[in-house]
Amino acid sequence: MSRRVSTCLISGLLGVTLGAVAPLATAVPFVTDDVDAFFGTLGATASLQSIDFEATPTVGARTGGGVSGLDLPGLSLAADLPALKVLNRAYTGNHNTTPGGRQYLSVDTDSRRGTPVSFTFVQPIYALAFNLIDHDTGDVVLDIGSERYTFADVSNGESVFFGLILDQTGPGFDSMRMLAERDGQFALDDFFFARVPARVSPPLPAPLPAVPPISVASAPASALLFVVAGAWLGWRQKRFSER
């Protein structure tokens, strides 16, 4: 199934425009291009992880030096061509979107030819968000499982926010694939993703301690006296009731 994404609105499942859906009362998957709607719907979660590339060592240069693989906290990237760069200066429309920051991820083949980029998460996730920047030559497609999200091209240097939330009780997903077939240079910044909560089975109740039977041979004298006294009282009660 394919979903078309624009900078104005995102059409969600079942033909519902999700940009206007009230937070915390929406069906999943929830897809939006509104930052506040995404975080308002997601709510507080201890598993939310962010990557703004500010602490990531720079890779490559504005012209050349890209790599085919990049490992990040909780996430690894692989491109068919050596196009992955972490830059700290704006270049032909690619730029940082972190407030007060400088660095960003550039997918740059140094040509007009695009390249597929695969994202693999260390653990399955159920929520994802990022800024897609300067995809100004044709559409960008994002494949997650059987779903395809299509981002219409924007003006030079323009960016769009993408947020996706699935049911956290489901299996989530641990990989996705992005391709700008006709755009050899675009950028990404400010990744957020939330891991699927660990499934914890409730602990089994502790078994009751076993009570060993008391045998005449091993019973202490006090226990034997108790048994004999009980038998005598029972005999007395029976004789008394027979009179």
Helices and strands as residue ranges (DSSP letters): E 2-5, G 13-15, G 18-20, E 30-32, H 35-42, E 48-51, E 69-72, E 75-79, E 84-87, E 104-108, E 117-133, E 140-144, E 147-151, E 159-165, E 173-179, E 185-195, H 221-242
